Amino acid sequence: MTLLAPAADSSIVEFFNNHLVLMALTASAAWFYAGKDYFRKGNLVGAFLWQGIAILILIAFCINVVLSPARSWFSFTLAIVAIGVEIWLMQKWCAMKDDAADWNG
């Protein structure tokens, strides 16, 4: 039993098929947030593994966009910006961790 009419189901699926960048950004954000949770607990290796997966998801999306016949340069640019932001946040958090270690140690 579905809650949506079949036409609504197909339009939602069609929307996400046409806007794959939303799926890539959502999946990447979920993995990145999982890494942030590990970082808060002090597990740097786990944090960078989870966040590395988030970055790899966006890199794979970028490769897919470049190799696909219907290239969406806006989506590509958006994913590249998201990769940059994720790497910047990882560096920022690592610097904060180092500063806290220097202050306590």
C-alpha positions in Angstrom: 0.0 0.0 0.0 1.5 3.3 -1.1 0.5 6.6 0.4 1.2 8.6 -2.8 -0.6 8.2 -6.1 1.4 6.5 -8.8 1.8 9.8 -10.7 3.3 11.4 -7.6 5.7 8.5 -7.1 7.0 8.8 -10.7 7.4 12.6 -10.4 9.4 12.3 -7.2 11.6 9.6 -8.7 12.0 11.7 -11.9 13.0 14.7 -9.8 15.7 12.9 -8.0 16.9 11.2 -11.3 17.2 14.7 -12.8 18.9 16.2 -9.7 21.4 13.5 -8.6 23.5 16.2 -6.9 20.9 16.4 -4.1 21.3 12.6 -3.4 25.1 12.9 -3.5 25.1 15.9 -1.1 22.7 14.2 1.3 24.7 10.9 1.3 27.9 12.8 1.8 26.5 15.0 4.5 25.3 11.9 6.4 28.7 10.2 6.2 30.4 13.5 7.2 28.2 14.0 10.2 28.9 10.4 11.3 32.6 11.4 11.2 31.9 14.5 13.2 30.3 12.3 15.9 33.5 10.1 16.0 35.6 13.3 16.2 33.6 14.5 19.2 34.3 11.2 20.9 38.0 11.6 20.3 38.4 8.9 17.7 40.3 10.7 15.0 41.0 7.7 12.9 37.3 6.8 12.8 36.4 10.4 12.1 38.7 10.7 9.1 37.6 7.4 7.7 33.9 8.4 7.8 34.6 11.8 6.5 36.9 10.4 3.8 34.0 8.3 2.6 31.9 11.4 2.4 34.5 13.1 0.2 34.8 9.9 -2.0 31.1 10.0 -2.6 31.3 13.5 -4.0 34.4 12.7 -6.0 32.6 9.7 -7.5 29.6 12.0 -8.3 32.0 14.5 -10.0 33.5 11.7 -12.1 30.0 10.5 -13.1 29.0 14.1 -14.1 32.1 14.5 -16.3 31.7 11.2 -18.0 27.9 11.4 -18.5 26.6 12.6 -21.9 24.3 15.1 -20.2 26.8 17.1 -18.2 25.5 19.3 -15.5 28.3 21.8 -14.7 26.2 23.5 -12.0 25.9 20.2 -10.2 29.6 19.5 -10.7 30.5 23.0 -9.3 28.2 22.5 -6.3 29.9 19.1 -5.6 33.4 20.6 -5.9 32.4 23.4 -3.5 31.0 20.8 -1.0 34.3 18.8 -1.2 36.2 22.0 -0.5 34.0 22.8 2.5 34.3 19.3 3.9 38.1 19.4 3.6 38.2 22.9 5.2 36.1 21.7 8.1 38.3 18.6 8.6 41.4 20.9 8.7 39.7 23.3 11.1 38.6 20.6 13.5 42.0 19.0 13.4 43.6 22.4 14.2 41.2 22.9 17.1 42.1 19.4 18.4 45.8 20.3 18.3 45.2 23.6 20.0 43.3 21.9 22.8 46.1 19.3 23.2 48.7 22.1 23.4 46.6 24.0 26.0 46.0 20.9 28.1 49.4 19.4 27.7 
